[in-house]
Amino acid sequence: MPAGIQVWDASGNLIMNFDTTLVKFLGVISVGTSYTGSQQSGTVTDSRFTAYAGHTPFYTAVGANVSDENFDVQISISGNVLTWTFPDATARPNRTILYGIY
């Protein structure tokens, strides 16, 4: 039986496979109404996203189950900047964003 962590996208495509790749967690952000108050979006700049040749930045959001993805936090990484935003200003469920490289 294989061991490790595998992550698939909504279409069922394998997008990360940690059974043969080492992961380096770089940070954690807590977002949502309880954590950031009225803040609907934000950024984190981390030079380590691009500091290691051949590595890919990643993120994952964990927390309470969000039944409608239209209210869930949207996350992207471009260069050295992770950006998060809630699409609806009135609904900001608490989420913890873990990010790093693999």
N, C-alpha and C positions, 0 to 999 in steps of 0.2 A: 504494500500500500504506500503510495507517495506521501511524503510529508512536506509541509510548507504552507504558504498562503498563496492563493490564486484569486484574482479579481477579474470579473467579467463586466462588460458594459451592458446597457439595457437590451441590446440586440443579441446578447449571448456570446460576444467575442471576448476571448481572453486578452486582457489588456496589461496585466501584471502577473508575473509568475515568480514568487520568491523562493521556490524550492531549489533554484540554482543561482540566485542572485542575492547579494548582501544588501541590506537596507540601512541607511543612516537617517535616523529621525533628526530633524534640525530644530523643530519647534512645535508649539501648541498655541492655538488662539481660541479663546472662548468668546463666542458672539451670540447675539440674541438680545431680547429685551432686558433680561435679568442682568446681563453682563455689560452691555454697551449702552444701555439706556435708550436714548433716541437715535443713536448712530445706526444708519441704514446700510452703510458700506465702509470699507476701509482697505488699507494696503499694508503689506509687510515687505520690506526690502531686505533681501538676504543674498550677499555675494556668493555664498556657497552653492546656490542653484546652478551657477555656471562655472564654478571654480575647478571642477573635477572633470577632465575630458572623458567622454564616453559614458557619463552618467546622466540619468534623466530625472528631472524633478517630478514629485508626485504630491498629491494631497488626498485626504479622505475626511469626510465630515461624519461625526458620530453624535448621537444624542437621542432625544425622544423621537418616536416614530412620527413622521410627517406624512399625513394621508394625501396631501395634494402637493405635488412637486412644484406647482406654480408659486407656492409660499416658501419653499425651502431656499436655503442660502445657495447662491450661485458663486462658483469659485473658478479662477483661472490663474495660470502662471505664464508670464511672458518675460523672458530674460531673467532678471534678478528680482522681479516683483510679483508677489502673490496678491491678487485682488479678490475681495469678497463683497457681495452685495445681496440684499434681499430685494426681490422684484416688487414686492408689495410693501409699501411703507407702514401699513397697519398690522401686518402679520410678520413677526420676527421670532420664530421659535428658537429656543436655546440650542446651540450646536457647538461642538468642540471640533476644531479643524486641526488635524495632525498633518504635518508636512515634512518632506525630506527629499532625499535622492536615492536612487537605486541603480 
